[in-house]
Amino acid sequence: MVSVIPDYTVFIQIANFLILIVILNLLLYKPILNIIERRKKQLNELENEIKLFNESVEKKVTEYEEKLKQAKSSAAELKKEIIREGAEQAKAAVEVVRNEIPQMAQEFQMKMDKEIQAARDILKSRSRRLSVEIAEKALGRPVQ
């Protein structure tokens, strides 16, 4: 059987290893953990900001769509109002013309009556003269 007797250097190696672990823990492991923790916090903060930004964007999009819907309905109502006003103005214009038509027809009839009377007077005077001339030519002597 072989027996191994530990040498005191084993204890020194164990102590060196433990000191190395403590030094590495202080110099490397804890700073890296702190950096990782800070980055996690930053990422969480950024995610929260992104969520807030997205909510803000969605809210603004909803507001925009609502305003757009209101503007469209307002424009449709304004269009209806303009069409209604145009129809009323056209109706009023037609009514004015309808009211003027009998007066214009009466004035036209009076004018026609005057022109007919003037034409009759002209024809009457000319027909007398013409009949006298025909009678004179037919008789061969003057007629009075």
C-alpha angles and dihedrals in degrees: 000000000000119000122199117208114200115237122218088247089073089063090049090051091050090048091048090050092050092047089049090051091050092046093046089046091053098040104034118010101046095044090049091048089049091051091048090048092050091049091050089052091048091049091049091049091048091048089051091049090049090050091049091046092049091049090049091049092048090048092050091046089051091048091047092050090048092049090046090051090049091048091051092049090046090050091049091051091047090049091051090048092050091048090049092049090048090051091049091049091048090048091050091049091049090048091051091050091046089053091049095048096075091047091047090047090050092048090047091049091050090049091048091048090052091048091047091049091048090049090049091050091050092046092046093053093043093045091053091049091045093048090049091050091048091048091048092050092045094047095034093225135080118277126203 
